[in-house]
Structure formats: structure tokens, C-alpha cells
Amino acid sequence: QLQFVESGGGLVQPGGSLRLSCLASGFKIQYFALGWFRQVPGNEREGVACIGRQGINTKYADSVKGRFTISRDHAENSFYLEMHNLEPEDTGVYYCARTSGACTVYIPLETSNYNSWGQGTQVTVSS
């Protein structure tokens, strides 16, 4: 079964940090570009960050640039989202997914390009 399992979410105060993990099973992540997305009720799922197959190319939503870092570890078959200086607007369910395409500035970070979604992990930023 091809799937991702997200973990690491929680409740954090504004200005705090969290590290999300996404563990893949049933396939090797080294063959795919990978992405993190988030969604709040009533809104569409939006792209947060992506990382290319070799971990060199990365792309971030403007709202998280300078605060979030995406990384991948092929030995662990996992990838991560390090989040710092969190803001209430970062609240949402965070999902990970893969794409057979690429992660570049020329390709939109959109859900239609990704598949094999995990079940999500809740991040709540509140005082």
C-alpha cells in the first residue's frame, strides 16, 4: 500500500516552532519530488513547500519564506518541514504528498500535481 503518514503537529504559541515529519511506506521517496500542503476549514488546500528529488531544488509559498525549511532523508524514507516563528495564520491541517513531476519555480505548487496524500497532522498556533 502506497501511503504517507504525517506526524509532529500540535498546539504552539505564536513565535514557536514545530517540526513535521512525513514517513513513506510502499515506495521509495528518492524517485519523487515531495510537497507539504495545508488546509483550514472552508478553504482550499494550499501549497506550502516542495523539494526536488535530489534535495537541491526547493520552493516555498511567499507566506512561509524565511520561516519554514523543507528537507528529505532517503535513508529514513521520510521528509520534513521545519517551522519557526509560527503565526496564527499558519494554523491548519498539514498534508504531505508526492509528484512524478518536478519542484521548480516554473511549476505551480498545486494539489492537482500531487498524489498519495497522507491523513494530515493538525497544527494550531494560538496563545
C-alpha positions, 0 to 999 in steps of 0.5 A: 500500500502506497501511503504517507503518514504525517506526524509532529503537529500540535498546539504552539504559541505564536513565535514557536516552532514545530517540526513535521515529519512525513514517513513513506511506506510502499515506495521509495521517496528518492524517485519523487519530488515531495510537497507539504500542503495545508488546509483550514476549514472552508478553504482550499488546500494550499501549497506550502513547500516542495523539494526536488528529488535530489534535495537541491531544488526547493520552493516555498509559498511567499507566506512561509519564506524565511520561516519554514525549511523543507528537507528529505532523508532517503535513508529514513524514507521520510521528509520534513518541514521545519517551522519557526516563528509560527503565526496564527495564520499558519494554523491548519491541517498539514498534508504531505504528498508526492509528484512524478513531476518536478519542484521548480519555480516554473511549476505551480505548487498545486494539489492537482500535481500531487498524489498519495496524500497522507491523513494530515497532522493538525497544527494550531498556533494560538496563545 
